[in-house]
């Protein structure tokens, strides 16, 4: 998990490979490749091993751009529409987001 002589927050090569190829696959594929499909993608054996060892980084690299884009679209939709003109709507949204009531 940790490389000798490096601080714990510095990512290892396997983590960087997995997250980077997750980003790449997010842009090129609709569904995330399963753990068993990774060797069939045509990557080098070392890269396949890195991705399979750190598949959770691969998944994070795959889904983070999609969640970010969905959040941007949702926020733009809320700002463009008149949904926040009501005080009750703002209070309800704040309550749902933060679990606090105004």
Buried (B, 14 or more C-beta within 10 A) or exposed (E): EEEEEEEEEEBBEBBBBBBBBBBEBBEEEEEBBEEEEBBEEEBEEEBBBBBBBBBEBBBBBBEBEEEEEEEEEEEEEEEEEEEEEEEEEEEEEEEEEEEEEE
